[in-house]
């Protein structure tokens, strides 16, 4: 399977670009529609809920039709959704746009990870970590770019159309790539499916922590700590920068420490970093704290995906679908819980869900679930 263009690095990088920029301008989108944390969290949760059936379906498509079409079609869906968001229509139009965008995003995530796991080169742990590093690099660029736009007279909604164009380019590259279809390995044995469940739970905790930090960091800095727009954008930027560093060194860390110890270190870093960010209400302290928390979180999903690949064998594509789809429950629960609790008790209290998730990962790292 040798595509004529490095589609996977481009796809992972663009995926990060989209989410980094999305997070940076999210406070302005919320302000435009007059949304507080509760309604915003509910809308995001509705979008992620719609993504679950799409994620389940794309795993089957990836196994049968091949990664080119899987990546291309889901990129088009994301592009359509983010473009509709940028039109700044009515609230019902925003909800529809977020649903389309989130469903496409979830399916795109499964498509690119499943394609990587089914590729004879990219499914190696070190290479897989580099792909996740490409996502974080894109996220850093997107967050800084979104923050730069907020510091000018350029309307913030222009950001969404730039992202839609980037996704459309990835769709064209993927559709034109000459990848062979991944042959279907038939039904996934029940034992393999059951082996994915504890890994999906770990992925869910990591996604919950990542999603909460990604989605709410800019709003936390701007609304809770009174930071300026560009300083607020440094929250998701620091998050993605730390994720980039963590994923670049993650393979070496996991290779030296092993999966279990790596997950232990990951939980400890996230627990300490986010506790500092929430206990010290100063942007100059909170941003490095978030970065330390993100550094720890960066190790979790690549290790879990690698463990899933080891246990799934010929069913790697479907295993990616199971683990990531079930793990995305973290994204489903996180935005809603943080948003609703933030409405009642404040965003600082609500974000305590992140160190709590980190503590559970820390404990789970000492069990058989985390062993190769």
C-alpha positions in Angstrom: 0.0 0.0 0.0 2.1 2.9 -1.3 0.2 6.2 -1.9 1.7 8.6 -4.4 1.5 11.5 -1.8 2.0 11.3 2.0 -1.7 11.6 2.6 -1.7 10.4 6.2 0.7 13.1 7.5 -1.2 15.7 5.6 -4.5 14.4 6.9 -3.4 14.3 10.5 -1.8 17.7 10.3 -4.9 19.2 8.7 -7.1 17.6 11.3 -5.1 19.3 14.0 -5.1 22.6 12.1 -8.9 22.5 12.1 -9.3 21.8 15.8 -6.6 24.2 16.9 -8.3 27.1 15.0 -11.7 26.0 16.1 -10.8 26.1 19.8 -9.1 29.5 19.4 -12.1 31.3 17.9 -14.8 29.3 19.9 -15.3 32.1 22.5 -16.1 34.5 19.7 -18.5 32.1 18.1 -20.2 31.6 21.4 -20.4 35.4 22.0 -21.8 35.9 18.5 -24.7 33.6 19.3 -25.0 34.7 22.9 -24.2 31.2 24.3 -23.0 30.7 27.8 -21.1 27.5 28.9 -24.2 25.4 29.4 -25.9 25.8 26.0 -22.6 25.7 24.2 -21.7 22.5 26.0 -25.1 21.0 25.1 -24.6 21.9 21.4 -21.2 20.4 21.3 -22.4 17.3 23.0 -25.2 16.9 20.5 -22.6 17.1 17.7 -20.4 14.4 19.3 -23.5 12.2 19.9 -24.2 12.3 16.2 -20.7 11.3 15.4 -21.0 7.9 17.1 -23.0 6.1 14.3 -20.7 7.8 11.7 -17.6 6.4 13.5 -19.0 2.9 13.6 -19.9 3.0 9.9 -16.5 4.3 8.7 -14.7 1.4 10.3 -16.5 -1.0 8.0 -16.1 1.3 5.0 -12.3 1.5 5.7 -12.0 -2.3 5.8 -13.9 -2.8 2.5 -13.3 0.3 0.3 -9.8 1.4 1.4 -8.4 4.4 3.2 -8.5 6.8 0.2 -12.3 6.9 0.0 -12.7 6.8 3.7 -10.5 9.8 4.3 -11.8 11.7 1.3 -15.5 11.4 2.1 -15.2 12.2 5.8 -13.0 15.2 5.0 -15.7 16.5 2.7 -18.3 16.1 5.5 -16.1 18.1 7.9 -15.5 20.8 5.3 -19.3 21.2 4.8 -20.0 21.4 8.5 -17.3 23.9 9.3 -18.2 26.0 6.2 -21.8 26.1 7.5 -20.6 27.3 10.9 -18.8 30.1 9.3 -22.0 31.4 7.7 -23.1 32.5 11.1 -26.7 31.7 10.5 -29.5 31.2 13.0 -29.1 29.1 16.2 -30.8 26.1 14.6 -28.5 26.4 11.6 -25.5 26.5 14.0 -26.7 23.3 15.7 -27.1 21.6 12.3 -23.7 22.8 11.2 -22.0 21.5 14.4 -23.7 18.1 14.1 -22.4 17.8 10.5 -18.9 19.0 11.5 -18.7 16.8 14.6 -20.0 13.7 12.8 -17.5 14.2 10.0 -14.7 14.8 12.5 -15.4 11.6 14.4 -15.5 9.6 11.2 -12.4 11.3 9.9 -10.5 10.5 13.1 -11.4 6.8 12.7 -10.6 6.8 9.0 -7.1 8.2 9.4 -6.2 6.1 12.5 -7.7 3.0 10.9 -5.7 3.7 7.7 -2.5 4.1 9.7 -3.1 0.9 11.6 -3.7 -1.0 8.4 -0.6 0.4 6.7 2.6 -1.7 6.8 4.7 1.3 7.5 2.6 3.6 9.6 1.3 1.0 12.0 4.6 0.7 13.8 4.4 2.4 17.2 7.1 5.0 16.4 5.5 6.0 13.1 2.0 6.1 14.6 3.3 8.5 17.3 4.7 10.7 14.5 1.3 10.9 12.9 -0.2 12.0 16.2 2.6 14.5 16.4 1.5 15.9 13.0 -2.0 16.4 14.5 -0.5 18.4 17.4 1.7 20.5 15.1 -1.3 21.3 13.0 -3.2 22.2 16.2 -0.5 24.6 17.3 -0.4 26.3 14.0 -4.2 26.5 13.9 -4.5 27.9 17.4 -1.8 30.6 16.8 -3.4 31.4 13.4 -6.8 31.8 15.0 -5.4 33.9 17.7 -3.6 36.1 15.2 -6.9 36.6 13.3 -8.6 37.7 16.6 -5.9 40.3 17.0 -6.8 42.0 13.7 -9.9 43.6 12.1 -10.4 40.4 10.0 -13.8 38.9 10.8 -13.3 35.7 12.9 -15.7 33.7 10.7 -13.1 33.8 7.8 -11.2 31.2 9.8 -13.9 28.6 9.1 -13.8 29.0 5.3 -10.0 28.7 5.3 -10.4 25.4 7.3 -13.1 24.2 4.9 -10.7 24.8 2.0 -7.9 22.9 3.7 -10.1 19.9 4.3 -11.3 19.9 0.7 -7.7 19.8 -0.4 -7.1 16.7 1.8 -10.2 15.1 0.4 -8.9 15.5 -3.2 -5.5 14.2 -2.3 -6.9 11.1 -0.5 -9.4 10.3 -3.3 -6.6 10.5 -6.0 -4.2 8.4 -4.0 -3.7 4.9 -5.3 -4.1 2.9 -2.1 -5.2 -0.7 -2.3 -8.4 -1.5 -0.3 -7.8 -3.2 3.0 -9.2 -6.7 2.7 -12.0 -7.5 5.1 -11.1 -10.0 7.7 -14.7 -11.0 8.3 -16.5 -10.7 11.6 -14.4 -9.6 14.6 -14.1 -12.5 17.1 -15.9 -11.9 20.3 -12.8 -12.3 22.3 -11.0 -9.6 20.3 -14.0 -7.2 20.7 -14.1 -7.8 24.4 -10.3 -7.1 24.6 -11.0 -3.7 23.2 -13.4 -2.6 25.9 -10.8 -1.7 28.7 -8.6 0.0 26.1 -11.6 2.0 24.9 -12.2 3.0 28.6 -8.7 4.3 28.9 -9.0 6.1 25.5 -12.3 7.6 26.8 -10.6 9.1 29.9 -7.8 10.5 27.7 -10.3 12.0 25.2 -12.3 13.4 28.1 -9.2 15.2 29.5 -8.0 16.3 26.0 -11.4 17.4 24.9 -12.1 19.4 28.1 -8.7 21.2 27.9 -9.0 21.8 24.1 -12.6 23.0 24.2 -12.6 25.2 27.3 -9.1 26.4 27.8 -9.5 29.6 25.7 -12.9 30.3 27.4 -11.5 29.6 30.8 -8.6 32.0 30.3 -10.8 34.8 28.8 -13.9 34.5 30.9 -12.7 33.2 34.2 -9.2 34.8 34.4 -9.9 37.9 32.3 -7.2 37.3 29.7 -7.2 39.2 26.3 -8.3 37.4 23.1 -4.8 36.5 21.9 -3.7 35.3 25.4 -6.8 33.2 25.5 -5.8 31.6 22.2 -2.5 30.7 23.9 -4.4 28.2 26.0 -5.1 25.8 23.1 -1.8 26.8 21.5 0.1 25.7 24.6 -2.0 22.5 24.7 -1.1 21.5 21.2 2.5 22.5 21.6 2.8 20.2 24.6 1.0 17.5 22.8 3.4 17.8 19.9 6.4 17.5 22.2 4.9 14.6 24.0 4.1 12.7 20.8 7.5 13.3 19.4 9.2 11.8 22.4 6.3 9.4 23.2 7.7 6.5 21.2 11.0 6.8 23.0 9.3 7.1 26.4 7.0 4.1 25.8 10.0 2.1 24.4 12.1 2.8 27.5 9.4 2.6 30.2 6.9 0.2 28.7 3.2 0.8 28.2 2.2 0.5 31.9 4.8 2.9 33.3 4.2 5.4 30.4 0.5 5.5 31.3 1.4 6.0 35.0 3.7 9.0 34.1 1.0 10.4 31.8 -1.6 10.3 34.5 0.7 11.9 37.1 1.7 14.8 34.7 -1.9 15.6 33.8 -3.0 15.4 37.4 -0.3 17.8 38.6 -0.5 20.2 35.6 -4.2 20.8 35.6 -4.4 21.0 39.4 -1.9 23.9 39.2 -3.8 25.5 36.3 -7.1 25.5 38.3 -5.7 26.4 41.7 -3.6 29.4 40.7 -5.9 31.9 38.9 -3.2 33.7 36.8 -2.8 33.2 33.1 1.0 33.2 33.4 0.7 30.1 35.7 -2.4 28.5 34.2 -1.1 28.3 30.7 2.1 26.3 31.7 0.0 24.2 33.9 -2.3 23.3 31.0 0.7 22.6 28.9 2.1 20.1 31.5 -1.3 18.5 31.7 -1.4 18.2 27.9 2.1 16.7 27.9 0.9 13.9 30.1 -2.3 13.3 28.1 -0.3 13.2 24.8 1.1 9.8 25.8 -2.2 8.0 26.4 -4.0 7.5 23.1 -1.0 6.4 21.0 -0.1 3.8 23.6 -3.7 2.6 23.8 -4.0 2.4 20.0 -0.7 0.5 19.8 -2.0 -2.0 22.4 -5.2 -2.4 20.4 -3.2 -3.1 17.3 -1.2 -5.8 19.1 -4.4 -7.5 20.3 -6.5 -7.2 17.2 -4.1 -8.7 14.6 -5.8 -8.9 11.2 -8.8 -6.9 12.5 -6.8 -3.7 13.1 -9.1 -1.4 11.1 -12.2 -2.5 12.9 -10.3 -2.4 16.2 -9.6 1.3 15.6 -13.2 1.9 15.0 -14.3 0.1 18.2 -11.6 1.7 20.5 -12.0 5.2 19.1 -15.8 5.1 18.9 -16.2 3.9 22.4 -13.4 6.2 23.6 -15.2 9.1 22.0 -17.7 8.8 24.8 -15.2 11.0 26.6 -15.8 13.7 24.1 -19.5 13.1 24.4 -19.6 13.4 28.2 -16.8 16.0 28.6 -18.2 19.1 26.8 -21.7 18.6 28.3 -20.5 17.9 31.9 -18.0 20.8 31.9 -20.5 23.2 30.3 -23.4 22.4 32.5 -21.4 22.3 35.7 -19.7 25.5 34.7 -23.0 27.1 34.4 -23.8 26.2 38.0 -20.4 26.3 39.8 -18.1 28.1 37.5 -15.7 26.8 34.8 -12.8 26.4 37.2 -14.8 23.8 39.3 -16.1 22.1 36.2 -12.6 21.6 34.8 -11.7 19.5 37.8 -13.0 16.6 35.8 -9.6 16.6 34.0 -7.4 15.8 37.1 -10.0 13.3 38.2 -9.7 11.5 34.8 -5.9 11.6 35.1 -6.1 10.0 38.6 -8.1 7.1 37.2 -5.6 6.6 34.3 -2.8 6.6 36.9 -4.5 3.9 38.9 -5.4 1.9 35.8 -1.8 1.9 34.6 -1.0 -0.5 37.5 -3.5 -3.1 36.2 -3.3 -5.8 33.5 -5.2 -3.5 31.1 -2.0 -1.5 30.5 0.4 -4.4 29.9 1.6 -5.4 26.5 
